[in-house]
Amino acid sequence: MSLWGGRVASSVLDVDFSLLNRSIEVDRHLFEQDVECSVAWSRAIQRSNIITVEEQFTMEKALLEIKREWTE
């Protein structure tokens, strides 16, 4: 499976992207932990005043929606 599907017209793909794509099956097993870490990080950067409360809420809501969709 390719991350970019039919969006790339060229048959010559960058080696780095090809290597990144090889981990997609492992990534699928780790996505829940990845989402939880991203939520925690969004909270930390909000507390550091890098993003607003509203921005953090929007990020967390979107991340949890992704988690919900992938676990159904």
N, C-alpha and C positions, 0 to 999 in steps of 0.2 A: 504494500500500500504506500502511496506517496502522499506527503502532506499537502502538496499543491495540485494534485490531480491533473485535470486538463488545462489548467491556467497557463502553464509554461509551454510556449510554442516550440522552443528549441529542444532538440533531442540531446544536446550537450548540456549536462547539468554541472554546476559547481561541485567540486569534490567535497567541500565542507558541508553543503546542504545534503549531499548524498549520505555522508557519514551521520549527520544529525538524524536523518530519516530512519536510519537503521535501528534506532532505539525506540521507535514508536510503540512496539509491543510491550516493552518494559515500562514505558511511560504510562501506558494504560493501567498498569497495576499500581502505579504510584500516584495517580491523579488526585485521589482523595486527600492524601497527605500534602500534596502540592497545593491544593486549594486551601487547606487549613493553614499552611505556612503563609500563603499569600494574604489571607484574612488577617492573621496575626501581624504580618508586616504592615499592612494598611493601617492597622490600629496604632502600631508603633510610630509610623511616620505622621499620623494625625496628631498623636500626643506631642510630637516634636514640632508641631505647627508647620510641617512641610506641605500638608494638604489640609483642607477644611473638614469639619465634621460632616458636612453635606457630601463632599467628595468621597470621604471614607465610607459613608453609608451607601453611596451609589456603587462603589467598588465592591463592598462586602455583599450587597444584594445581588450583584451580577455574578460574583464568584459562587455564592451559594446556589444560585439558579443553575449555573453550569454543573455543579456537583449533583444537584437534584436530577437534572436531565440525564447525566451519565450513569446514575445509579438506578434509574427506572428500568 
